[in-house]
């Protein structure tokens, strides 16, 4: 599991510490990942859309989730891994 | 096509192209730094199932 937002390392470090996330939070500060995955329209977007993907063992998109609940999604998905 | 129509068409081409990736497509590779300063590269995780979760802002509810 990998989290992605447009926050800085420092902001995400605090976030990870507070919730004790057992996975990396990526700092997509230039929005390159966000744009490639349809979570942002441009490098000027302030926030990423609440979307998620399951990528299979071969690097293909296995599931695309257009709307995810930020509070419960990580826990639900971790249970499936 | 009128000038306005042409501009609208161009704007749609440039800005309207964002869409979610579809099931079966190859996930675009990326490399970024995580909250601990470690580099993470998607292609190095080949062989593992990866959940990629986008969230709007660190430390905001819901």
Backbone of each chain as nested JSON, in Angstrom:
{
  "chains": [
    {"id": "A", "residues": [
      {"number": 1, "name": "UNK", "atoms": {"N": [0.851, -1.193, 0.0], "CA": [0.0, 0.0, 0.0], "C": [0.888, 1.244, 0.0]}},
      {"number": 2, "name": "UNK", "atoms": {"N": [0.489, 2.194, -0.827], "CA": [1.235, 3.448, -0.92], "C": [0.224, 4.598, -0.906]}},
      {"number": 3, "name": "UNK", "atoms": {"N": [0.453, 5.563, -0.049], "CA": [-0.369, 6.761, -0.05], "C": [0.31, 7.833, -0.9]}},
      {"number": 4, "name": "UNK", "atoms": {"N": [-0.471, 8.665, -1.545], "CA": [0.099, 9.758, -2.349], "C": [-0.676, 11.042, -2.091]}},
      {"number": 5, "name": "UNK", "atoms": {"N": [0.054, 12.112, -1.793], "CA": [-0.575, 13.43, -1.725], "C": [0.434, 14.45, -2.24]}},
      {"number": 6, "name": "UNK", "atoms": {"N": [-0.002, 15.7, -2.296], "CA": [0.884, 16.747, -2.81], "C": [1.596, 17.467, -1.662]}},
      {"number": 7, "name": "UNK", "atoms": {"N": [1.567, 16.857, -0.496], "CA": [2.178, 17.475, 0.68], "C": [3.7, 17.307, 0.696]}},
      {"number": 8, "name": "UNK", "atoms": {"N": [4.325, 18.071, 1.562], "CA": [5.776, 17.976, 1.713], "C": [6.14, 16.78, 2.603]}},
      {"number": 9, "name": "UNK", "atoms": {"N": [7.409, 16.445, 2.606], "CA": [7.903, 15.36, 3.455], "C": [7.535, 15.625, 4.916]}},
      {"number": 10, "name": "UNK", "atoms": {"N": [7.732, 16.843, 5.336], "CA": [7.468, 17.211, 6.727], "C": [5.987, 17.029, 7.087]}},
      {"number": 11, "name": "UNK", "atoms": {"N": [5.096, 17.489, 6.218], "CA": [3.651, 17.355, 6.471], "C": [3.239, 15.885, 6.518]}},
      {"number": 12, "name": "UNK", "atoms": {"N": [3.766, 15.113, 5.575], "CA": [3.404, 13.696, 5.541], "C": [4.02, 12.915, 6.689]}},
      {"number": 13, "name": "UNK", "atoms": {"N": [5.174, 13.356, 7.15], "CA": [5.805, 12.674, 8.288], "C": [4.923, 12.814, 9.524]}},
      {"number": 14, "name": "UNK", "atoms": {"N": [4.406, 14.011, 9.723], "CA": [3.513, 14.248, 10.874], "C": [2.244, 13.398, 10.765]}},
      {"number": 15, "name": "UNK", "atoms": {"N": [1.708, 13.358, 9.534], "CA": [0.485, 12.598, 9.262], "C": [0.714, 11.106, 9.55]}},
      {"number": 16, "name": "UNK", "atoms": {"N": [1.82, 10.57, 9.061], "CA": [2.134, 9.149, 9.235], "C": [2.327, 8.824, 10.719]}},
      {"number": 17, "name": "UNK", "atoms": {"N": [2.956, 9.757, 11.417], "CA": [3.233, 9.541, 12.837], "C": [1.928, 9.524, 13.63]}},
      {"number": 18, "name": "UNK", "atoms": {"N": [1.059, 10.465, 13.305], "CA": [-0.196, 10.596, 14.038], "C": [-1.063, 9.346, 13.894]}},
      {"number": 19, "name": "UNK", "atoms": {"N": [-1.138, 8.807, 12.678], "CA": [-2.019, 7.664, 12.435], "C": [-1.28, 6.336, 12.386]}},
      {"number": 20, "name": "UNK", "atoms": {"N": [0.039, 6.396, 12.536], "CA": [0.827, 5.179, 12.583], "C": [0.612, 4.328, 11.33]}},
      {"number": 21, "name": "UNK", "atoms": {"N": [0.587, 4.962, 10.155], "CA": [0.38, 4.219, 8.911], "C": [1.568, 3.296, 8.657]}},
      {"number": 22, "name": "UNK", "atoms": {"N": [1.278, 2.028, 8.39], "CA": [2.382, 1.082, 8.162], "C": [2.8, 1.011, 6.688]}},
      {"number": 23, "name": "UNK", "atoms": {"N": [2.714, 2.124, 5.973], "CA": [3.097, 2.146, 4.559], "C": [3.605, 3.542, 4.218]}},
      {"number": 24, "name": "UNK", "atoms": {"N": [4.344, 3.657, 3.104], "CA": [4.911, 4.973, 2.765], "C": [3.867, 5.964, 2.253]}},
      {"number": 25, "name": "UNK", "atoms": {"N": [4.067, 7.212, 2.58], "CA": [3.244, 8.301, 2.047], "C": [4.138, 9.093, 1.099]}},
      {"number": 26, "name": "UNK", "atoms": {"N": [3.799, 9.061, -0.188], "CA": [4.638, 9.744, -1.167], "C": [4.3, 11.227, -1.261]}},
      {"number": 27, "name": "UNK", "atoms": {"N": [5.343, 12.015, -1.476], "CA": [5.192, 13.466, -1.538], "C": [5.294, 13.877, -3.009]}},
      {"number": 28, "name": "UNK", "atoms": {"N": [4.149, 13.909, -3.656], "CA": [4.099, 14.202, -5.093], "C": [3.985, 15.719, -5.262]}},
      {"number": 29, "name": "UNK", "atoms": {"N": [5.005, 16.415, -4.831], "CA": [4.904, 17.878, -4.781], "C": [4.827, 18.512, -6.172]}},
      {"number": 30, "name": "UNK", "atoms": {"N": [5.321, 17.829, -7.2], "CA": [5.19, 18.387, -8.555], "C": [3.956, 17.833, -9.293]}},
      {"number": 31, "name": "UNK", "atoms": {"N": [3.159, 17.012, -8.584], "CA": [1.887, 16.473, -9.117], "C": [2.085, 15.536, -10.306]}},
      {"number": 32, "name": "UNK", "atoms": {"N": [3.268, 15.05, -10.504], "CA": [3.492, 14.199, -11.684], "C": [2.717, 12.896, -11.587]}},
      {"number": 33, "name": "UNK", "atoms": {"N": [2.723, 12.298, -10.402], "CA": [1.983, 11.037, -10.228], "C": [0.486, 11.337, -10.318]}},
      {"number": 34, "name": "UNK", "atoms": {"N": [0.076, 12.404, -9.641], "CA": [-1.336, 12.784, -9.651], "C": [-1.876, 12.984, -11.056]}},
      {"number": 35, "name": "UNK", "atoms": {"N": [-1.108, 13.658, -11.886], "CA": [-1.545, 13.907, -13.262], "C": [-1.567, 12.6, -14.058]}},
      {"number": 36, "name": "UNK", "atoms": {"N": [-0.549, 11.778, -13.897], "CA": [-0.478, 10.51, -14.64], "C": [-1.635, 9.584, -14.298]}},
      {"number": 37, "name": "UNK", "atoms": {"N": [-2.129, 9.69, -13.069], "CA": [-3.185, 8.781, -12.617], "C": [-4.561, 9.433, -12.558]}},
      {"number": 38, "name": "UNK", "atoms": {"N": [-4.672, 10.651, -13.046], "CA": [-5.987, 11.299, -13.082], "C": [-6.453, 11.801, -11.722]}},
      {"number": 39, "name": "UNK", "atoms": {"N": [-5.523, 12.044, -10.813], "CA": [-5.9, 12.594, -9.505], "C": [-5.75, 14.112, -9.478]}},
      {"number": 40, "name": "UNK", "atoms": {"N": [-5.181, 14.671, -10.546], "CA": [-4.996, 16.124, -10.642], "C": [-5.078, 16.526, -12.113]}},
      {"number": 41, "name": "UNK", "atoms": {"N": [-5.46, 17.764, -12.343], "CA": [-5.534, 18.268, -13.718], "C": [-4.252, 18.962, -14.137]}},
      {"number": 42, "name": "UNK", "atoms": {"N": [-3.566, 19.589, -13.18], "CA": [-2.357, 20.321, -13.53], "C": [-1.435, 20.391, -12.327]}},
      {"number": 43, "name": "UNK", "atoms": {"N": [-0.224, 20.881, -12.582], "CA": [0.759, 20.977, -11.504], "C": [0.386, 22.059, -10.497]}},
      {"number": 44, "name": "UNK", "atoms": {"N": [-0.658, 22.825, -10.821], "CA": [-1.083, 23.883, -9.899], "C": [-2.212, 23.443, -8.978]}},
      {"number": 45, "name": "UNK", "atoms": {"N": [-2.721, 22.238, -9.182], "CA": [-3.796, 21.749, -8.316], "C": [-3.313, 21.685, -6.868]}},
      {"number": 46, "name": "UNK", "atoms": {"N": [-4.182, 22.143, -5.979], "CA": [-3.77, 22.17, -4.577], "C": [-3.904, 20.796, -3.905]}},
      {"number": 47, "name": "UNK", "atoms": {"N": [-4.989, 20.099, -4.271], "CA": [-5.269, 18.817, -3.625], "C": [-5.444, 17.697, -4.632]}},
      {"number": 48, "name": "UNK", "atoms": {"N": [-5.096, 16.505, -4.213], "CA": [-5.345, 15.313, -5.032], "C": [-6.802, 14.884, -4.865]}},
      {"number": 49, "name": "UNK", "atoms": {"N": [-7.375, 14.324, -5.924], "CA": [-8.721, 13.749, -5.821], "C": [-8.653, 12.492, -4.969]}},
      {"number": 50, "name": "UNK", "atoms": {"N": [-9.77, 12.191, -4.346], "CA": [-9.848, 10.988, -3.5], "C": [-10.095, 9.758, -4.362]}},
      {"number": 51, "name": "UNK", "atoms": {"N": [-9.059, 9.299, -5.011], "CA": [-9.197, 8.112, -5.848], "C": [-8.158, 7.085, -5.418]}},
      {"number": 52, "name": "UNK", "atoms": {"N": [-8.316, 5.89, -5.909], "CA": [-7.343, 4.844, -5.563], "C": [-7.32, 3.79, -6.657]}},
      {"number": 53, "name": "UNK", "atoms": {"N": [-6.208, 3.094, -6.717], "CA": [-6.045, 2.01, -7.682], "C": [-5.452, 0.809, -6.982]}},
      {"number": 54, "name": "UNK", "atoms": {"N": [-5.857, -0.347, -7.475], "CA": [-5.151, -1.567, -7.095], "C": [-4.359, -1.977, -8.327]}},
      {"number": 55, "name": "UNK", "atoms": {"N": [-3.039, -2.091, -8.16], "CA": [-2.139, -2.456, -9.252], "C": [-1.692, -3.898, -9.007]}},
      {"number": 56, "name": "UNK", "atoms": {"N": [-1.832, -4.741, -10.033], "CA": [-1.528, -6.157, -9.816], "C": [-0.019, -6.436, -9.879]}},
      {"number": 57, "name": "UNK", "atoms": {"N": [0.317, -7.686, -9.733], "CA": [1.723, -8.116, -9.655], "C": [2.497, -7.83, -10.934]}},
      {"number": 58, "name": "UNK", "atoms": {"N": [1.768, -7.662, -12.049], "CA": [2.418, -7.39, -13.337], "C": [2.421, -5.91, -13.709]}},
      {"number": 59, "name": "UNK", "atoms": {"N": [2.007, -5.064, -12.767], "CA": [2.026, -3.629, -13.036], "C": [0.84, -3.136, -13.839]}},
      {"number": 60, "name": "UNK", "atoms": {"N": [-0.242, -3.911, -13.859], "CA": [-1.458, -3.482, -14.559], "C": [-2.496, -3.026, -13.536]}},
      {"number": 61, "name": "UNK", "atoms": {"N": [-3.362, -2.117, -14.003], "CA": [-4.447, -1.661, -13.134], "C": [-5.46, -2.797, -12.968]}},
      {"number": 62, "name": "UNK", "atoms": {"N": [-5.637, -3.258, -11.739], "CA": [-6.596, -4.336, -11.479], "C": [-7.942, -3.773, -11.051]}},
      {"number": 63, "name": "UNK", "atoms": {"N": [-7.905, -2.663, -10.322], "CA": [-9.14, -1.997, -9.894], "C": [-8.899, -0.502, -9.876]}},
      {"number": 64, "name": "UNK", "atoms": {"N": [-9.936, 0.26, -10.253], "CA": [-9.87, 1.722, -10.178], "C": [-11.043, 2.186, -9.324]}},
      {"number": 65, "name": "UNK", "atoms": {"N": [-10.756, 2.907, -8.267], "CA": [-11.8, 3.396, -7.365], "C": [-11.911, 4.904, -7.52]}},
      {"number": 66, "name": "UNK", "atoms": {"N": [-13.056, 5.348, -8.058], "CA": [-13.213, 6.77, -8.363], "C": [-13.463, 7.617, -7.129]}},
      {"number": 67, "name": "UNK", "atoms": {"N": [-13.971, 7.008, -6.08], "CA": [-14.25, 7.794, -4.891], "C": [-13.984, 6.92, -3.676]}},
      {"number": 68, "name": "UNK", "atoms": {"N": [-13.075, 7.35, -2.852], "CA": [-12.795, 6.54, -1.672], "C": [-12.938, 7.383, -0.418]}},
      {"number": 69, "name": "UNK", "atoms": {"N": [-13.332, 6.707, 0.631], "CA": [-13.477, 7.366, 1.916], "C": [-12.109, 7.37, 2.598]}},
      {"number": 70, "name": "UNK", "atoms": {"N": [-11.602, 8.552, 2.829], "CA": [-10.232, 8.667, 3.338], "C": [-10.068, 8.037, 4.715]}},
      {"number": 71, "name": "UNK", "atoms": {"N": [-11.128, 8.053, 5.49], "CA": [-10.996, 7.558, 6.861], "C": [-10.905, 6.038, 6.914]}},
      {"number": 72, "name": "UNK", "atoms": {"N": [-11.671, 5.348, 6.075], "CA": [-11.714, 3.891, 6.2], "C": [-10.942, 3.145, 5.13]}},
      {"number": 73, "name": "UNK", "atoms": {"N": [-10.633, 3.804, 4.013], "CA": [-10.034, 3.092, 2.888], "C": [-8.709, 2.396, 3.209]}},
      {"number": 74, "name": "UNK", "atoms": {"N": [-7.757, 3.07, 3.843], "CA": [-6.478, 2.394, 4.098], "C": [-6.656, 1.11, 4.908]}},
      {"number": 75, "name": "UNK", "atoms": {"N": [-7.502, 1.169, 5.908], "CA": [-7.701, -0.006, 6.766], "C": [-8.341, -1.151, 5.972]}},
      {"number": 76, "name": "UNK", "atoms": {"N": [-9.355, -0.793, 5.182], "CA": [-10.038, -1.821, 4.387], "C": [-9.077, -2.491, 3.409]}},
      {"number": 77, "name": "UNK", "atoms": {"N": [-8.269, -1.661, 2.739], "CA": [-7.373, -2.205, 1.719], "C": [-6.232, -3.011, 2.329]}},
      {"number": 78, "name": "UNK", "atoms": {"N": [-5.746, -2.567, 3.455], "CA": [-4.661, -3.312, 4.101], "C": [-5.133, -4.717, 4.443]}},
      {"number": 79, "name": "UNK", "atoms": {"N": [-6.407, -4.837, 4.755], "CA": [-6.954, -6.141, 5.11], "C": [-6.977, -7.082, 3.913]}},
      {"number": 80, "name": "UNK", "atoms": {"N": [-6.926, -6.541, 2.684], "CA": [-6.988, -7.4, 1.5], "C": [-5.609, -7.809, 1.0]}},
      {"number": 81, "name": "UNK", "atoms": {"N": [-4.575, -7.179, 1.501], "CA": [-3.23, -7.451, 0.972], "C": [-2.62, -8.715, 1.581]}}
    ]},
    {"id": "B", "residues": [
      {"number": 1, "name": "UNK", "atoms": {"N": [-15.164, 26.58, -38.253], "CA": [-15.191, 26.695, -36.787], "C": [-14.866, 28.144, -36.393]}},
      {"number": 2, "name": "UNK", "atoms": {"N": [-15.673, 28.7, -35.524], "CA": [-15.427, 30.073, -35.089], "C": [-14.181, 30.115, -34.203]}},
      {"number": 3, "name": "UNK", "atoms": {"N": [-13.7, 31.314, -33.984], "CA": [-12.523, 31.463, -33.114], "C": [-12.834, 30.928, -31.716]}},
      {"number": 4, "name": "UNK", "atoms": {"N": [-14.039, 31.293, -31.239], "CA": [-14.396, 30.858, -29.886], "C": [-14.495, 29.331, -29.809]}},
      {"number": 5, "name": "UNK", "atoms": {"N": [-15.111, 28.769, -30.852], "CA": [-15.242, 27.309, -30.887], "C": [-13.877, 26.636, -30.94]}},
      {"number": 6, "name": "UNK", "atoms": {"N": [-12.997, 27.256, -31.701], "CA": [-11.652, 26.693, -31.812], "C": [-10.918, 26.732, -30.488]}},
      {"number": 7, "name": "UNK", "atoms": {"N": [-11.075, 27.845, -29.794], "CA": [-10.41, 27.972, -28.494], "C": [-10.973, 26.954, -27.499]}},
      {"number": 8, "name": "UNK", "atoms": {"N": [-12.305, 26.775, -27.567], "CA": [-12.93, 25.828, -26.641], "C": [-12.409, 24.417, -26.927]}},
      {"number": 9, "name": "UNK", "atoms": {"N": [-12.3, 24.125, -28.228], "CA": [-11.793, 22.807, -28.623], "C": [-10.37, 22.592, -28.093]}},
      {"number": 10, "name": "UNK", "atoms": {"N": [-9.552, 23.629, -28.271], "CA": [-8.162, 23.53, -27.81], "C": [-8.094, 23.357, -26.296]}},
      {"number": 11, "name": "UNK", "atoms": {"N": [-8.914, 24.137, -25.592], "CA": [-8.907, 24.07, -24.128], "C": [-9.294, 22.671, -23.672]}},
      {"number": 12, "name": "UNK", "atoms": {"N": [-10.251, 22.072, -24.38], "CA": [-10.694, 20.732, -24.002], "C": [-9.575, 19.715, -24.253]}},
      {"number": 13, "name": "UNK", "atoms": {"N": [-8.883, 19.912, -25.357], "CA": [-7.775, 19.009, -25.661], "C": [-6.684, 19.096, -24.596]}},
      {"number": 14, "name": "UNK", "atoms": {"N": [-6.436, 20.317, -24.162], "CA": [-5.337, 20.523, -23.215], "C": [-5.752, 20.183, -21.785]}},
      {"number": 15, "name": "UNK", "atoms": {"N": [-6.923, 20.668, -21.384], "CA": [-7.301, 20.542, -19.972], "C": [-8.322, 19.447, -19.697]}},
      {"number": 16, "name": "UNK", "atoms": {"N": [-9.019, 19.016, -20.728], "CA": [-10.105, 18.069, -20.487], "C": [-9.691, 16.625, -20.613]}},
      {"number": 17, "name": "UNK", "atoms": {"N": [-8.398, 16.41, -20.815], "CA": [-7.941, 15.053, -21.063], "C": [-7.754, 14.207, -19.82]}},
      {"number": 18, "name": "UNK", "atoms": {"N": [-7.957, 14.797, -18.655], "CA": [-7.711, 14.034, -17.439], "C": [-8.822, 13.028, -17.209]}},
      {"number": 19, "name": "UNK", "atoms": {"N": [-8.431, 11.817, -16.992], "CA": [-9.387, 10.771, -16.719], "C": [-8.672, 9.751, -15.853]}},
      {"number": 20, "name": "UNK", "atoms": {"N": [-9.465, 8.93, -15.238], "CA": [-8.834, 7.873, -14.449], "C": [-8.324, 6.782, -15.376]}},
      {"number": 21, "name": "UNK", "atoms": {"N": [-7.32, 6.089, -14.945], "CA": [-6.832, 4.939, -15.697], "C": [-7.867, 3.83, -15.586]}},
      {"number": 22, "name": "UNK", "atoms": {"N": [-7.903, 2.997, -16.6], "CA": [-8.893, 1.93, -16.63], "C": [-8.264, 0.582, -16.285]}},
      {"number": 23, "name": "UNK", "atoms": {"N": [-9.095, -0.305, -15.812], "CA": [-8.656, -1.667, -15.507], "C": [-7.981, -2.297, -16.731]}},
      {"number": 24, "name": "UNK", "atoms": {"N": [-6.842, -2.911, -16.518], "CA": [-6.128, -3.567, -17.603], "C": [-5.017, -2.725, -18.196]}},
      {"number": 25, "name": "UNK", "atoms": {"N": [-5.07, -1.408, -17.97], "CA": [-3.998, -0.536, -18.474], "C": [-2.731, -0.742, -17.643]}},
      {"number": 26, "name": "UNK", "atoms": {"N": [-1.6, -0.454, -18.249], "CA": [-0.345, -0.497, -17.501], "C": [-0.276, 0.711, -16.581]}},
      {"number": 27, "name": "UNK", "atoms": {"N": [0.028, 0.471, -15.332], "CA": [0.15, 1.579, -14.375], "C": [1.418, 2.37, -14.698]}},
      {"number": 28, "name": "UNK", "atoms": {"N": [1.309, 3.673, -14.927], "CA": [2.51, 4.459, -15.243], "C": [3.541, 4.373, -14.119]}},
      {"number": 29, "name": "UNK", "atoms": {"N": [4.782, 4.174, -14.493], "CA": [5.827, 4.092, -13.477], "C": [6.054, 5.483, -12.871]}},
      {"number": 30, "name": "UNK", "atoms": {"N": [6.491, 5.495, -11.654], "CA": [6.82, 6.774, -11.007], "C": [7.874, 6.526, -9.956]}},
      {"number": 31, "name": "UNK", "atoms": {"N": [8.503, 7.604, -9.568], "CA": [9.481, 7.55, -8.482], "C": [9.278, 8.815, -7.667]}},
      {"number": 32, "name": "UNK", "atoms": {"N": [9.196, 8.662, -6.376], "CA": [8.996, 9.838, -5.523], "C": [9.577, 9.549, -4.145]}},
      {"number": 33, "name": "UNK", "atoms": {"N": [9.679, 10.584, -3.366], "CA": [10.233, 10.449, -2.021], "C": [9.068, 10.315, -1.034]}},
      {"number": 34, "name": "UNK", "atoms": {"N": [9.243, 9.428, -0.048], "CA": [8.167, 9.245, 0.92], "C": [8.384, 10.107, 2.172]}},
      {"number": 35, "name": "UNK", "atoms": {"N": [7.519, 9.909, 3.162], "CA": [7.532, 10.767, 4.35], "C": [8.79, 10.593, 5.194]}},
      {"number": 36, "name": "UNK", "atoms": {"N": [9.566, 9.536, 4.903], "CA": [10.828, 9.36, 5.62], "C": [12.028, 9.743, 4.772]}},
      {"number": 37, "name": "UNK", "atoms": {"N": [11.74, 10.262, 3.581], "CA": [12.837, 10.653, 2.705], "C": [13.364, 9.509, 1.847]}},
      {"number": 38, "name": "UNK", "atoms": {"N": [12.699, 8.354, 1.899], "CA": [13.131, 7.215, 1.077], "C": [12.517, 7.315, -0.314]}},
      {"number": 39, "name": "UNK", "atoms": {"N": [13.286, 6.902, -1.318], "CA": [12.753, 6.897, -2.677], "C": [11.941, 5.629, -2.903]}},
      {"number": 40, "name": "UNK", "atoms": {"N": [10.789, 5.803, -3.526], "CA": [9.915, 4.672, -3.851], "C": [9.684, 4.69, -5.35]}},
      {"number": 41, "name": "UNK", "atoms": {"N": [9.931, 3.545, -5.997], "CA": [9.751, 3.443, -7.442], "C": [8.779, 2.306, -7.708]}},
      {"number": 42, "name": "UNK", "atoms": {"N": [7.723, 2.613, -8.45], "CA": [6.68, 1.611, -8.672], "C": [7.227, 0.36, -9.339]}},
      {"number": 43, "name": "UNK", "atoms": {"N": [8.049, 0.528, -10.372], "CA": [8.514, -0.646, -11.118], "C": [9.362, -1.593, -10.261]}},
      {"number": 44, "name": "UNK", "atoms": {"N": [9.891, -1.077, -9.162], "CA": [10.66, -1.947, -8.267], "C": [9.753, -2.796, -7.378]}},
      {"number": 45, "name": "UNK", "atoms": {"N": [8.462, -2.51, -7.432], "CA": [7.502, -3.269, -6.632], "C": [6.808, -4.348, -7.464]}},
      {"number": 46, "name": "UNK", "atoms": {"N": [7.283, -4.531, -8.699], "CA": [6.717, -5.567, -9.573], "C": [6.762, -6.899, -8.854]}},
      {"number": 47, "name": "UNK", "atoms": {"N": [5.658, -7.673, -9.01], "CA": [5.595, -8.951, -8.296], "C": [4.788, -8.851, -7.014]}},
      {"number": 48, "name": "UNK", "atoms": {"N": [4.472, -7.595, -6.657], "CA": [3.636, -7.362, -5.468], "C": [2.384, -6.629, -5.888]}},
      {"number": 49, "name": "UNK", "atoms": {"N": [1.306, -6.903, -5.174], "CA": [0.09, -6.127, -5.391], "C": [0.274, -4.783, -4.68]}},
      {"number": 50, "name": "UNK", "atoms": {"N": [-0.072, -3.709, -5.355], "CA": [0.114, -2.376, -4.776], "C": [-1.216, -1.624, -4.767]}},
      {"number": 51, "name": "UNK", "atoms": {"N": [-1.576, -1.107, -3.621], "CA": [-2.736, -0.213, -3.554], "C": [-2.2, 1.211, -3.54]}},
      {"number": 52, "name": "UNK", "atoms": {"N": [-2.633, 1.991, -4.518], "CA": [-2.181, 3.378, -4.627], "C": [-3.336, 4.276, -4.193]}},
      {"number": 53, "name": "UNK", "atoms": {"N": [-3.154, 4.913, -3.069], "CA": [-4.244, 5.664, -2.439], "C": [-3.913, 7.164, -2.467]}},
      {"number": 54, "name": "UNK", "atoms": {"N": [-4.707, 7.917, -3.199], "CA": [-4.519, 9.374, -3.246], "C": [-5.408, 10.026, -2.189]}},
      {"number": 55, "name": "UNK", "atoms": {"N": [-4.856, 10.955, -1.465], "CA": [-5.645, 11.688, -0.47], "C": [-5.33, 13.171, -0.619]}},
      {"number": 56, "name": "UNK", "atoms": {"N": [-6.309, 14.02, -0.345], "CA": [-6.16, 15.454, -0.675], "C": [-5.116, 16.199, 0.138]}},
      {"number": 57, "name": "UNK", "atoms": {"N": [-5.04, 15.883, 1.426], "CA": [-4.188, 16.711, 2.278], "C": [-3.824, 15.918, 3.512]}},
      {"number": 58, "name": "UNK", "atoms": {"N": [-2.56, 15.971, 3.89], "CA": [-2.136, 15.281, 5.1], "C": [-2.886, 15.825, 6.309]}},
      {"number": 59, "name": "UNK", "atoms": {"N": [-3.307, 14.909, 7.155], "CA": [-3.89, 15.281, 8.433], "C": [-5.16, 16.103, 8.335]}},
      {"number": 60, "name": "UNK", "atoms": {"N": [-6.034, 15.708, 7.426], "CA": [-7.373, 16.312, 7.404], "C": [-8.367, 15.177, 7.527]}},
      {"number": 61, "name": "UNK", "atoms": {"N": [-9.442, 15.39, 8.258], "CA": [-10.413, 14.312, 8.439], "C": [-11.181, 14.019, 7.145]}},
      {"number": 62, "name": "UNK", "atoms": {"N": [-11.58, 12.766, 7.008], "CA": [-12.455, 12.287, 5.921], "C": [-12.046, 12.779, 4.591]}}
    ]}
  ]
}
